[in-house]
Amino acid sequence: MSAPSSRQDVLASLNVSRETAERLSAYVDLLKRWQTRINLVAASTVDDIWSRHILDSAQLLAIAQKDARRWVDLGTGAGLPGAVLAILLADRPGAEVHLVEANQKKAAFLAEAVRITRAPAKVYADRIERIVGLAVDECDVVTARALAPLPDLLRLSSPLLMKGAQGLFLKGRDVEAELTEAAKSWTMRAELFPSQTDSSGRIVSVTVLAPRLAN
């Protein structure tokens, strides 16, 4: 069965309130306007934004640990998945999503998106290495999408994962090879979930991480 693709079908599949639907629509409208000035998402995906980006981001909620409130999204770009998750979490008491994006133009977009949607999110216009473990030193879930190979993601997020955070990383068809490479440096508990929006995509859930000791 193919994933829902239209705005109406995606919103129906997410079963969100009218207010949340309005916030998601406002975010999508803003993204499309800014896309004409800066490259926020691949141009080929704009016409299928509700499935390729909104639903793709939202699917992480079902895999996250129950009642996770504090999230960190690394290299969030256009706010995917972080800004979408923040909108969906707006009614969860104590929810906050930290959006880390070093590109100043994209960070400006994120700040505007947070403002108009009133999402419980904070934007960090800085490098991941200067935020993770320093400005943000703990969370429930850390996410990333289309940012880097898994070994690099584990290195960047390790200060959070080693304190008990769950990692949720959206990956493509090469995920098995990335897991094999990551296992050379890390011992971990990892589980793969199929993507709802990409038949070749997988979501890697990491719940335990520790450096592998040299022999």
C-alpha positions in Angstrom: 0.0 0.0 0.0 1.4 3.4 -1.0 1.7 6.2 1.5 -0.9 9.0 1.5 0.4 11.9 -0.5 -2.2 14.7 -0.5 -2.5 17.2 2.3 -6.0 15.9 3.1 -4.8 12.2 3.2 -1.7 12.9 5.2 -3.6 14.9 7.8 -6.2 12.2 8.0 -3.5 9.5 8.5 -1.9 11.5 11.3 -5.3 12.1 13.0 -4.4 15.5 14.3 -6.5 18.3 15.7 -7.7 21.2 13.5 -5.3 23.5 15.2 -2.4 21.2 14.5 -3.5 20.8 10.9 -3.5 24.6 10.5 0.0 24.8 12.0 1.3 22.2 9.6 -0.3 23.9 6.7 1.2 27.3 7.8 4.6 25.6 8.0 4.2 24.1 4.5 3.1 27.4 3.0 6.0 29.2 4.6 8.5 26.6 3.3 7.1 27.0 -0.3 7.5 30.8 -0.1 11.0 30.7 1.2 11.9 27.9 -1.3 11.8 30.5 -4.1 14.6 32.4 -2.4 16.8 29.7 -0.7 17.1 26.0 -1.3 15.4 24.4 1.7 14.4 21.0 0.1 15.1 19.3 -3.2 13.0 21.1 -5.9 11.8 17.7 -7.2 10.0 17.1 -3.8 8.1 20.3 -3.4 5.0 19.0 -5.2 4.9 16.0 -2.9 5.8 17.8 0.2 3.1 16.4 2.4 4.3 12.8 1.9 8.0 13.3 1.3 8.6 15.6 4.2 5.6 16.0 6.6 4.6 12.3 6.9 8.3 11.2 6.6 9.1 13.4 9.6 5.9 12.6 11.6 6.5 8.8 11.5 9.2 9.1 14.1 6.7 9.8 16.8 5.4 6.3 16.8 8.9 4.9 17.2 10.1 7.2 19.9 10.1 6.2 23.5 6.7 6.8 25.2 6.0 10.4 26.4 9.4 11.7 25.1 9.3 15.4 25.6 12.8 16.9 25.0 14.1 16.4 21.5 17.2 17.5 19.6 17.3 17.6 15.8 20.7 17.7 14.3 21.4 19.6 11.0 17.7 20.2 10.8 17.8 22.2 7.6 14.2 23.2 6.7 13.0 21.7 10.0 12.8 18.1 8.9 12.0 16.3 11.0 12.5 18.7 14.0 10.0 21.5 13.2 7.3 19.1 12.1 7.8 17.1 15.3 7.6 20.3 17.4 4.3 21.2 15.8 2.9 17.7 16.4 4.2 17.9 20.1 2.7 21.3 20.8 0.0 19.9 23.0 2.3 17.6 25.0 3.0 19.3 28.3 6.7 20.1 28.7 7.6 19.4 25.1 10.5 21.2 23.5 12.5 20.6 20.4 16.0 21.9 19.8 16.7 22.7 16.2 20.4 22.8 15.4 21.3 24.3 12.0 24.6 26.1 11.2 23.4 27.6 7.9 22.3 31.1 8.8 19.7 31.5 6.1 18.0 28.2 7.0 18.2 29.1 10.7 16.3 32.4 9.8 13.6 30.3 8.1 13.4 28.1 11.1 13.0 31.0 13.5 10.1 32.3 11.4 8.5 28.9 11.2 8.7 28.6 14.9 7.2 32.0 15.3 4.2 31.6 13.0 3.3 28.0 14.2 3.9 28.7 17.9 5.8 25.4 18.0 7.7 24.6 21.2 11.1 24.8 19.6 14.3 26.7 20.0 16.7 27.4 17.1 20.5 27.1 17.5 22.2 28.8 14.5 25.5 27.1 15.2 27.6 24.0 14.5 26.4 20.7 16.1 29.7 20.3 17.9 29.2 23.6 19.7 25.7 22.7 20.8 25.5 19.0 21.6 26.9 18.3 25.1 27.3 22.0 25.8 24.3 24.2 25.3 22.2 21.0 25.2 23.5 18.3 27.3 20.6 15.9 27.7 17.4 14.9 25.9 14.9 12.1 25.4 15.3 11.7 21.7 17.9 12.9 19.1 17.1 12.9 15.4 18.7 13.5 12.1 17.6 13.1 8.4 19.8 13.2 5.4 22.7 14.6 7.4 25.6 12.2 7.4 26.6 8.5 7.4 25.6 6.6 10.6 29.2 6.5 12.1 29.3 10.3 11.9 25.8 10.6 13.4 26.8 8.5 16.3 29.9 10.5 16.9 28.0 13.8 16.8 25.1 12.6 19.0 27.2 10.4 21.4 27.1 13.0 24.2 23.3 12.6 24.3 23.0 8.9 23.4 25.5 7.9 26.1 23.3 9.7 28.7 20.3 7.6 27.7 18.7 9.4 24.8 17.2 7.4 22.0 18.6 8.1 18.5 16.2 8.0 15.6 17.9 8.4 12.2 16.2 8.3 8.9 18.4 6.4 6.5 18.3 4.9 2.9 19.2 1.7 1.2 22.8 1.6 2.5 21.8 1.4 6.1 23.2 -2.1 6.6 26.6 -1.1 5.4 26.5 2.0 7.6 25.6 -0.2 10.7 28.5 -2.5 9.9 30.9 0.4 9.7 29.6 2.0 12.9 30.0 -1.3 14.8 33.8 -1.0 14.3 33.8 2.0 16.7 30.7 1.5 18.8 28.8 -1.1 20.7 25.1 -0.4 20.4 21.6 -1.6 20.6 20.0 -0.8 17.3 16.7 -1.7 15.7 15.6 -1.0 12.1 12.0 0.1 11.2 10.7 0.4 7.7 9.9 3.8 6.4 6.3 4.7 5.7 7.2 6.9 2.8 10.2 5.2 1.1 10.2 1.5 0.2 14.0 1.4 0.4 14.2 3.6 3.5 14.8 2.6 7.1 14.7 4.3 10.5 17.5 3.3 12.8 16.6 3.4 16.5 19.6 3.4 18.8 18.9 3.0 22.5 22.3 2.0 23.9 25.7 3.3 22.8 29.2 3.0 24.1 32.7 3.3 22.5 34.1 0.0 21.4 37.3 -0.7 23.3 40.4 -1.3 21.3 41.8 -4.9 21.3 
